[in-house]
Amino acid sequence: MVLALAVVSTATPAAAADEGRKACFADAKRLCPAQVKAFNRKAAEACMIQRIDETSPTCHAKMLAIRDQRMAKQQPSRRD
């Protein structure tokens, strides 16, 4: 029984990530079709971030994380 729980708990994050990818791909095809057709991932992500309020709840969290990562990369690091 413990082994079964361990297998389920390790599979859950992967399943959630796959679900997020599927949701975001469906939203990207709907909201940013030109970028998807051009196979331009960065442009599609930028478009999705601009239209984040129109994304599905599952994709919304993923897009917030991507947006935050991009913002963190743009800010110069502080060395005190």
C-alpha positions as CSV (number, residue, x, y, z in Angstrom):
1,M,0.0,0.0,0.0
2,V,2.8,2.4,0.8
3,L,4.4,1.6,-2.6
4,A,1.2,2.3,-4.4
5,L,0.9,5.7,-2.7
6,A,4.5,6.5,-3.6
7,V,3.8,5.7,-7.3
8,V,0.7,7.8,-7.3
9,S,2.4,10.8,-5.6
10,T,5.3,10.7,-8.0
11,A,3.1,10.5,-11.1
12,T,0.8,13.3,-10.1
13,P,3.2,16.3,-10.8
14,A,4.0,14.9,-14.2
15,A,0.3,14.5,-15.0
16,A,-0.4,18.0,-13.8
17,A,2.4,19.4,-15.9
18,D,1.1,17.5,-19.0
19,E,-2.4,18.9,-18.3
20,G,-1.0,22.4,-18.1
21,R,0.8,22.0,-21.4
22,K,-2.4,20.7,-23.1
23,A,-4.4,23.5,-21.7
24,C,-1.9,26.1,-22.7
25,F,-1.5,24.7,-26.2
26,A,-5.3,24.8,-26.7
27,D,-5.4,28.4,-25.4
28,A,-2.4,29.3,-27.6
29,K,-4.1,27.9,-30.7
30,R,-7.2,29.9,-29.9
31,L,-5.6,33.2,-28.7
32,C,-2.3,33.4,-30.7
33,P,-2.8,31.3,-33.9
34,A,-0.2,33.1,-36.0
35,Q,2.6,32.5,-33.5
36,V,1.6,28.8,-33.1
37,K,1.5,28.3,-36.8
38,A,4.9,29.9,-37.1
39,F,6.3,27.5,-34.5
40,N,7.6,30.5,-32.6
41,R,7.5,29.5,-28.9
42,K,8.8,32.8,-27.5
43,A,6.4,34.9,-29.5
44,A,3.5,32.6,-28.6
45,E,4.5,32.9,-24.9
46,A,4.7,36.7,-25.2
47,C,1.3,36.7,-26.9
48,M,-0.2,34.5,-24.2
49,I,1.2,36.7,-21.4
50,Q,-0.4,39.8,-23.1
51,R,-3.7,37.9,-23.2
52,I,-3.3,36.1,-19.8
53,D,-6.7,37.1,-18.6
54,E,-8.3,35.2,-21.4
55,T,-6.5,31.9,-20.6
56,S,-8.0,28.9,-18.9
57,P,-7.5,28.6,-15.2
58,T,-5.0,25.7,-15.7
59,C,-3.0,27.6,-18.2
60,H,-3.2,30.9,-16.3
61,A,-1.0,29.6,-13.4
62,K,1.6,28.4,-15.9
63,M,1.7,31.7,-17.8
64,L,2.1,33.6,-14.5
65,A,5.1,31.5,-13.7
66,I,6.6,32.2,-17.2
67,R,5.9,35.9,-16.9
68,D,7.6,36.0,-13.5
69,Q,10.6,34.2,-14.8
70,R,11.0,36.6,-17.7
71,M,10.6,39.6,-15.4
72,A,13.3,38.2,-13.1
73,K,15.7,37.7,-16.0
74,Q,15.2,41.3,-17.1
75,Q,16.0,42.9,-13.8
76,P,19.7,43.5,-13.1
77,S,21.0,41.5,-10.2
78,R,21.8,43.5,-7.1
79,R,25.1,42.9,-5.3
80,D,25.2,44.7,-2.0
